[in-house]
Amino acid sequence: MLRNRLIAVLLVKDGALYNTKNFKTDKYVGDPINAVKIFNEKKCDELMICGYQVSLNSTDIDFGLIREVAEEANMPICYVGGVSNVNQAKKLISVGAEKIGISSNGHRNSDVVSEIINEIGAQSVVAVIDYKFQKKIFGKKIKVVTHHNNLILDMEPLELAQTYENLGVGEIVFNNVDRDGGKTGYDVDFLKNARKILNIPITALGGCGSLSDVAILTNEVGLIGGAASTIFLYKGRHDAVLIQYPDEKQKNIATEL
């Protein structure tokens, strides 16, 4: 049986681990290295490390932290946040990241995407597209957003994804920021449309509140990665901080095709 990847997303800022809701509020939840140790024990499929305010604050990528994470982690690592040139991508690979996520800088500059692909290989380049629904007089329109939901671009996410596919990226991550931290389920309808038009691997992010949401994603969309942060950081009604990840049996039930 084929099985989808279940990816734990760690949002890092100033060397610490945070969780967000709708990209508006953040909450300190601990030390990222301690979280990685727990994910090792739980045999997590993959980690996505997001330097989630690097672009917004024009700060440098924390290469030291990525090296620490990579030295500790037993699973593949994708880094996302503020990557704008080939040298940064090469350095991230050198400190242990297997994949490099390109977001806002790649949306407006296809040349840098091509340069990074040529340098580190298409299989290591991931396009990360944050999007939200914009209310219009006649219905809604989907727009790409960047800089931690502070800048709305005149771009449609599926069209942008096709551009990235044509450039040769190895994977697309779609993140619905309206659902960020809300535990209301993945944006399945959008993702079904994405799966129909794209021929490369895609990963869903935003809205996962339980393994049931992962199972719905698997059953309705098909071959797709399921990424989440909140469900791996909190437990119970009162959202007590507890790093967790499902065992193999639970994961297989939710992710097997």
C-alpha positions, -999 to +999 in steps of 0.1 A: +000+000+000+011+035-007+013+058+023+014+096+025+040+115+044+029+130+078+051+160+083+057+179+115+061+217+111+082+236+136+079+274+136+111+289+149+120+325+159+151+337+179+160+301+185+127+292+201+097+271+191+063+288+185+028+281+173+006+305+155-031+311+147-041+328+115-006+342+113-018+369+137-008+356+172+021+334+183+027+314+214+060+302+228+059+264+232+095+254+240+129+244+227+130+231+191+158+207+198+139+190+225+110+187+201+132+171+175+144+145+200+108+135+207+100+133+170+130+110+166+116+087+192+082+087+175+098+080+140+084+112+124+084+110+086+098+145+079+103+178+096+096+212+081+115+240+099+100+275+092+119+306+101+085+323+100+095+359+105+127+360+086+112+377+055+090+399+076+118+413+097+145+411+071+167+391+095+192+365+086+185+328+084+195+310+116+220+286+100+233+276+134+199+264+146+193+245+113+227+227+118+217+218+154+184+204+142+200+185+114+226+170+137+199+158+161+172+147+136+168+112+122+144+122+095+146+145+064+145+182+070+130+209+048+138+245+057+115+274+047+119+312+054+138+340+038+157+320+012+165+346-016+197+334-033+218+304-043+244+309-016+218+306+011+204+275-004+239+259-007+247+268+029+214+253+041+223+220+023+258+221+038+244+224+073+221+194+068+188+205+052+176+180+025+151+204+010+149+241+006+116+259+006+112+289-017+084+313-009+080+351-014+114+356-030+106+330-056+071+342-064+084+374-079+118+362-092+117+330-113+154+334-121+165+328-085+143+296-085+160+283-117+195+292-103+188+273-071+174+243-090+205+242-112+228+243-081+212+219-057+188+198-079+150+199-085+144+172-060+157+195-032+136+226-041+101+231-027+078+260-036+057+271-006+026+290-014+006+307+014-029+317+003-062+331+016-097+338+004-104+375-004-140+386-001-154+402-032-188+417-041-195+387-063-182+357-043-146+351-032-113+352-049-082+333-038-049+352-034-013+345-026+000+361+006+035+366+018+055+381+047+035+364+074+002+373+059+011+410+057+013+413+020-014+402-005-001+396-041-022+398-072-015+361-079-037+331-079-021+301-061-029+274-086-015+295-115+016+303-094+020+266-087+018+257-124+046+283-130+067+266-103+061+232-119+072+245-153+103+259-137+111+224-124+106+225-086+103+191-070+073+198-047+046+223-039+034+231-004+000+248-002-007+266+031-042+281+038-035+309+063-072+313+071-071+279+087-037+283+104-039+269+140-077+267+138-081+229+137-110+231+112-096+206+087-075+209+055-088+229+025-098+197+007-118+212-022-089+235-031-064+206-028-085+183-050-083+210-077-046+213-072-041+175-075-060+175-108-037+201-125-003+194-110+019+164-118+045+169-090+042+160-053+021+184-032+018+189+005-011+204+024-007+227+054-032+247+075-062+235+095-053+200+106-069+193+140-067+156+143-056+124+125-092+122+112-084+153+091-054+135+077-075+105+068-100+128+050-072+144+031-058+110+021-091+096+011-104+126-008-073+140-024-051+109-028-013+111-030-005+141-009+017+150+020-001+161+052+018+187+072+007+201+106+020+219+136-007+224+162-018+188+166+018+178+173+023+205+200-009+205+221-031+180+238-066+182+253-093+208+254-071+233+271-042+230+246-016+219+272+018+219+255+028+183+248+050+173+219+035+142+203+033+122+171+012+091+162+026+056+164+030+036+133-004+019+135-022+053+139-002+069+112-008+041+087-046+042+093-046+079+085-022+079+056-025+047+037-041+049+002 
